Amino acid sequence: MDELALWSKRNTLVHSQSVGEEPLGEYRYTVTRGADALRITGANLHLVRTAKLVLDEFFNGERNLNNIAALLGADGAW
């Protein structure tokens, strides 16, 4: 099972291909807070995933970005 399948059911990462002449990959994530939803979209999986992690941590009360960097890797590198 790949990494994407292991993520939370409430926040599902979706990858789609456009139907046009040149295929463009797009990753989408929805972060929910109560009845509101924020949709994150982009062609860069790492960027979309990082934005999702940062928003989840922020809305869960974590305001220390050093802890978020630890989730992304030791150096927080892209």
Phi and psi in radians as a Rosetta constraint file:
Dihedral C 1 N 2 CA 2 C 2 CIRCULARHARMONIC -1.411 0.35
Dihedral N 2 CA 2 C 2 N 3 CIRCULARHARMONIC 2.972 0.35
Dihedral C 2 N 3 CA 3 C 3 CIRCULARHARMONIC -1.029 0.35
Dihedral N 3 CA 3 C 3 N 4 CIRCULARHARMONIC -0.667 0.35
Dihedral C 3 N 4 CA 4 C 4 CIRCULARHARMONIC -1.133 0.35
Dihedral N 4 CA 4 C 4 N 5 CIRCULARHARMONIC -0.590 0.35
Dihedral C 4 N 5 CA 5 C 5 CIRCULARHARMONIC -1.245 0.35
Dihedral N 5 CA 5 C 5 N 6 CIRCULARHARMONIC -0.328 0.35
Dihedral C 5 N 6 CA 6 C 6 CIRCULARHARMONIC -1.489 0.35
Dihedral N 6 CA 6 C 6 N 7 CIRCULARHARMONIC -0.179 0.35
Dihedral C 6 N 7 CA 7 C 7 CIRCULARHARMONIC -1.247 0.35
Dihedral N 7 CA 7 C 7 N 8 CIRCULARHARMONIC 2.833 0.35
Dihedral C 7 N 8 CA 8 C 8 CIRCULARHARMONIC -0.938 0.35
Dihedral N 8 CA 8 C 8 N 9 CIRCULARHARMONIC 2.485 0.35
Dihedral C 8 N 9 CA 9 C 9 CIRCULARHARMONIC -1.199 0.35
Dihedral N 9 CA 9 C 9 N 10 CIRCULARHARMONIC -0.513 0.35
Dihedral C 9 N 10 CA 10 C 10 CIRCULARHARMONIC -1.338 0.35
Dihedral N 10 CA 10 C 10 N 11 CIRCULARHARMONIC -0.378 0.35
Dihedral C 10 N 11 CA 11 C 11 CIRCULARHARMONIC -2.130 0.35
Dihedral N 11 CA 11 C 11 N 12 CIRCULARHARMONIC 1.617 0.35
Dihedral C 11 N 12 CA 12 C 12 CIRCULARHARMONIC -1.717 0.35
Dihedral N 12 CA 12 C 12 N 13 CIRCULARHARMONIC 2.244 0.35
Dihedral C 12 N 13 CA 13 C 13 CIRCULARHARMONIC -1.502 0.35
Dihedral N 13 CA 13 C 13 N 14 CIRCULARHARMONIC 2.267 0.35
Dihedral C 13 N 14 CA 14 C 14 CIRCULARHARMONIC -2.094 0.35
Dihedral N 14 CA 14 C 14 N 15 CIRCULARHARMONIC 2.330 0.35
Dihedral C 14 N 15 CA 15 C 15 CIRCULARHARMONIC -1.996 0.35
Dihedral N 15 CA 15 C 15 N 16 CIRCULARHARMONIC 2.269 0.35
Dihedral C 15 N 16 CA 16 C 16 CIRCULARHARMONIC -2.313 0.35
Dihedral N 16 CA 16 C 16 N 17 CIRCULARHARMONIC 2.706 0.35
Dihedral C 16 N 17 CA 17 C 17 CIRCULARHARMONIC -1.918 0.35
Dihedral N 17 CA 17 C 17 N 18 CIRCULARHARMONIC 2.422 0.35
Dihedral C 17 N 18 CA 18 C 18 CIRCULARHARMONIC -1.264 0.35
Dihedral N 18 CA 18 C 18 N 19 CIRCULARHARMONIC 2.794 0.35
Dihedral C 18 N 19 CA 19 C 19 CIRCULARHARMONIC -1.694 0.35
Dihedral N 19 CA 19 C 19 N 20 CIRCULARHARMONIC -0.014 0.35
Dihedral C 19 N 20 CA 20 C 20 CIRCULARHARMONIC -1.215 0.35
Dihedral N 20 CA 20 C 20 N 21 CIRCULARHARMONIC -3.035 0.35
Dihedral C 20 N 21 CA 21 C 21 CIRCULARHARMONIC -1.106 0.35
Dihedral N 21 CA 21 C 21 N 22 CIRCULARHARMONIC -0.743 0.35
Dihedral C 21 N 22 CA 22 C 22 CIRCULARHARMONIC -1.839 0.35
Dihedral N 22 CA 22 C 22 N 23 CIRCULARHARMONIC 2.021 0.35
Dihedral C 22 N 23 CA 23 C 23 CIRCULARHARMONIC -1.175 0.35
Dihedral N 23 CA 23 C 23 N 24 CIRCULARHARMONIC 2.233 0.35
Dihedral C 23 N 24 CA 24 C 24 CIRCULARHARMONIC -2.100 0.35
Dihedral N 24 CA 24 C 24 N 25 CIRCULARHARMONIC 2.079 0.35
Dihedral C 24 N 25 CA 25 C 25 CIRCULARHARMONIC -1.352 0.35
Dihedral N 25 CA 25 C 25 N 26 CIRCULARHARMONIC 2.461 0.35
Dihedral C 25 N 26 CA 26 C 26 CIRCULARHARMONIC -2.372 0.35
Dihedral N 26 CA 26 C 26 N 27 CIRCULARHARMONIC 2.272 0.35
Dihedral C 26 N 27 CA 27 C 27 CIRCULARHARMONIC -1.829 0.35
Dihedral N 27 CA 27 C 27 N 28 CIRCULARHARMONIC 2.416 0.35
Dihedral C 27 N 28 CA 28 C 28 CIRCULARHARMONIC -2.287 0.35
Dihedral N 28 CA 28 C 28 N 29 CIRCULARHARMONIC 2.437 0.35
Dihedral C 28 N 29 CA 29 C 29 CIRCULARHARMONIC -2.380 0.35
Dihedral N 29 CA 29 C 29 N 30 CIRCULARHARMONIC 2.507 0.35
Dihedral C 29 N 30 CA 30 C 30 CIRCULARHARMONIC -2.084 0.35
Dihedral N 30 CA 30 C 30 N 31 CIRCULARHARMONIC 2.175 0.35
Dihedral C 30 N 31 CA 31 C 31 CIRCULARHARMONIC -1.870 0.35
Dihedral N 31 CA 31 C 31 N 32 CIRCULARHARMONIC 2.186 0.35
Dihedral C 31 N 32 CA 32 C 32 CIRCULARHARMONIC -1.887 0.35
Dihedral N 32 CA 32 C 32 N 33 CIRCULARHARMONIC 2.553 0.35
Dihedral C 32 N 33 CA 33 C 33 CIRCULARHARMONIC -2.469 0.35
Dihedral N 33 CA 33 C 33 N 34 CIRCULARHARMONIC 1.845 0.35
Dihedral C 33 N 34 CA 34 C 34 CIRCULARHARMONIC 1.120 0.35
Dihedral N 34 CA 34 C 34 N 35 CIRCULARHARMONIC -2.263 0.35
Dihedral C 34 N 35 CA 35 C 35 CIRCULARHARMONIC -1.535 0.35
Dihedral N 35 CA 35 C 35 N 36 CIRCULARHARMONIC -0.068 0.35
Dihedral C 35 N 36 CA 36 C 36 CIRCULARHARMONIC -1.668 0.35
Dihedral N 36 CA 36 C 36 N 37 CIRCULARHARMONIC 2.645 0.35
Dihedral C 36 N 37 CA 37 C 37 CIRCULARHARMONIC -2.367 0.35
Dihedral N 37 CA 37 C 37 N 38 CIRCULARHARMONIC 2.393 0.35
Dihedral C 37 N 38 CA 38 C 38 CIRCULARHARMONIC -1.927 0.35
Dihedral N 38 CA 38 C 38 N 39 CIRCULARHARMONIC 2.283 0.35
Dihedral C 38 N 39 CA 39 C 39 CIRCULARHARMONIC -1.863 0.35
Dihedral N 39 CA 39 C 39 N 40 CIRCULARHARMONIC 2.226 0.35
Dihedral C 39 N 40 CA 40 C 40 CIRCULARHARMONIC -1.924 0.35
Dihedral N 40 CA 40 C 40 N 41 CIRCULARHARMONIC 2.229 0.35
Dihedral C 40 N 41 CA 41 C 41 CIRCULARHARMONIC -2.320 0.35
Dihedral N 41 CA 41 C 41 N 42 CIRCULARHARMONIC 2.631 0.35
Dihedral C 41 N 42 CA 42 C 42 CIRCULARHARMONIC 3.064 0.35
Dihedral N 42 CA 42 C 42 N 43 CIRCULARHARMONIC 2.888 0.35
Dihedral C 42 N 43 CA 43 C 43 CIRCULARHARMONIC -1.516 0.35
Dihedral N 43 CA 43 C 43 N 44 CIRCULARHARMONIC -0.236 0.35
Dihedral C 43 N 44 CA 44 C 44 CIRCULARHARMONIC -1.776 0.35
Dihedral N 44 CA 44 C 44 N 45 CIRCULARHARMONIC 1.904 0.35
Dihedral C 44 N 45 CA 45 C 45 CIRCULARHARMONIC -0.992 0.35
Dihedral N 45 CA 45 C 45 N 46 CIRCULARHARMONIC -0.790 0.35
Dihedral C 45 N 46 CA 46 C 46 CIRCULARHARMONIC -1.098 0.35
Dihedral N 46 CA 46 C 46 N 47 CIRCULARHARMONIC -0.716 0.35
Dihedral C 46 N 47 CA 47 C 47 CIRCULARHARMONIC -1.151 0.35
Dihedral N 47 CA 47 C 47 N 48 CIRCULARHARMONIC -0.768 0.35
Dihedral C 47 N 48 CA 48 C 48 CIRCULARHARMONIC -1.126 0.35
Dihedral N 48 CA 48 C 48 N 49 CIRCULARHARMONIC -0.763 0.35
Dihedral C 48 N 49 CA 49 C 49 CIRCULARHARMONIC -1.134 0.35
Dihedral N 49 CA 49 C 49 N 50 CIRCULARHARMONIC -0.721 0.35
Dihedral C 49 N 50 CA 50 C 50 CIRCULARHARMONIC -1.096 0.35
Dihedral N 50 CA 50 C 50 N 51 CIRCULARHARMONIC -0.771 0.35
Dihedral C 50 N 51 CA 51 C 51 CIRCULARHARMONIC -1.058 0.35
Dihedral N 51 CA 51 C 51 N 52 CIRCULARHARMONIC -0.712 0.35
Dihedral C 51 N 52 CA 52 C 52 CIRCULARHARMONIC -1.088 0.35
Dihedral N 52 CA 52 C 52 N 53 CIRCULARHARMONIC -0.816 0.35
Dihedral C 52 N 53 CA 53 C 53 CIRCULARHARMONIC -1.090 0.35
Dihedral N 53 CA 53 C 53 N 54 CIRCULARHARMONIC -0.756 0.35
Dihedral C 53 N 54 CA 54 C 54 CIRCULARHARMONIC -1.094 0.35
Dihedral N 54 CA 54 C 54 N 55 CIRCULARHARMONIC -0.798 0.35
Dihedral C 54 N 55 CA 55 C 55 CIRCULARHARMONIC -1.149 0.35
Dihedral N 55 CA 55 C 55 N 56 CIRCULARHARMONIC -0.741 0.35
Dihedral C 55 N 56 CA 56 C 56 CIRCULARHARMONIC -1.031 0.35
Dihedral N 56 CA 56 C 56 N 57 CIRCULARHARMONIC -0.822 0.35
Dihedral C 56 N 57 CA 57 C 57 CIRCULARHARMONIC -1.115 0.35
Dihedral N 57 CA 57 C 57 N 58 CIRCULARHARMONIC -0.752 0.35
Dihedral C 57 N 58 CA 58 C 58 CIRCULARHARMONIC -1.063 0.35
Dihedral N 58 CA 58 C 58 N 59 CIRCULARHARMONIC -0.844 0.35
Dihedral C 58 N 59 CA 59 C 59 CIRCULARHARMONIC -1.267 0.35
Dihedral N 59 CA 59 C 59 N 60 CIRCULARHARMONIC -0.315 0.35
Dihedral C 59 N 60 CA 60 C 60 CIRCULARHARMONIC -1.530 0.35
Dihedral N 60 CA 60 C 60 N 61 CIRCULARHARMONIC 0.118 0.35
Dihedral C 60 N 61 CA 61 C 61 CIRCULARHARMONIC 1.703 0.35
Dihedral N 61 CA 61 C 61 N 62 CIRCULARHARMONIC -0.021 0.35
Dihedral C 61 N 62 CA 62 C 62 CIRCULARHARMONIC -1.491 0.35
Dihedral N 62 CA 62 C 62 N 63 CIRCULARHARMONIC 1.976 0.35
Dihedral C 62 N 63 CA 63 C 63 CIRCULARHARMONIC -1.864 0.35
Dihedral N 63 CA 63 C 63 N 64 CIRCULARHARMONIC 0.018 0.35
Dihedral C 63 N 64 CA 64 C 64 CIRCULARHARMONIC -1.626 0.35
Dihedral N 64 CA 64 C 64 N 65 CIRCULARHARMONIC 1.842 0.35
Dihedral C 64 N 65 CA 65 C 65 CIRCULARHARMONIC -1.185 0.35
Dihedral N 65 CA 65 C 65 N 66 CIRCULARHARMONIC -0.302 0.35
Dihedral C 65 N 66 CA 66 C 66 CIRCULARHARMONIC -1.136 0.35
Dihedral N 66 CA 66 C 66 N 67 CIRCULARHARMONIC -0.654 0.35
Dihedral C 66 N 67 CA 67 C 67 CIRCULARHARMONIC -1.158 0.35
Dihedral N 67 CA 67 C 67 N 68 CIRCULARHARMONIC -0.636 0.35
Dihedral C 67 N 68 CA 68 C 68 CIRCULARHARMONIC -1.164 0.35
Dihedral N 68 CA 68 C 68 N 69 CIRCULARHARMONIC -0.707 0.35
Dihedral C 68 N 69 CA 69 C 69 CIRCULARHARMONIC -1.055 0.35
Dihedral N 69 CA 69 C 69 N 70 CIRCULARHARMONIC -0.603 0.35
Dihedral C 69 N 70 CA 70 C 70 CIRCULARHARMONIC -1.124 0.35
Dihedral N 70 CA 70 C 70 N 71 CIRCULARHARMONIC -0.574 0.35
Dihedral C 70 N 71 CA 71 C 71 CIRCULARHARMONIC -1.154 0.35
Dihedral N 71 CA 71 C 71 N 72 CIRCULARHARMONIC -0.537 0.35
Dihedral C 71 N 72 CA 72 C 72 CIRCULARHARMONIC -1.500 0.35
Dihedral N 72 CA 72 C 72 N 73 CIRCULARHARMONIC -0.260 0.35
Dihedral C 72 N 73 CA 73 C 73 CIRCULARHARMONIC 2.383 0.35
Dihedral N 73 CA 73 C 73 N 74 CIRCULARHARMONIC 2.877 0.35
Dihedral C 73 N 74 CA 74 C 74 CIRCULARHARMONIC -0.988 0.35
Dihedral N 74 CA 74 C 74 N 75 CIRCULARHARMONIC -0.696 0.35
Dihedral C 74 N 75 CA 75 C 75 CIRCULARHARMONIC -1.815 0.35
Dihedral N 75 CA 75 C 75 N 76 CIRCULARHARMONIC -0.037 0.35
Dihedral C 75 N 76 CA 76 C 76 CIRCULARHARMONIC 1.144 0.35
Dihedral N 76 CA 76 C 76 N 77 CIRCULARHARMONIC 0.340 0.35
Dihedral C 76 N 77 CA 77 C 77 CIRCULARHARMONIC -1.245 0.35
Dihedral N 77 CA 77 C 77 N 78 CIRCULARHARMONIC 2.665 0.35
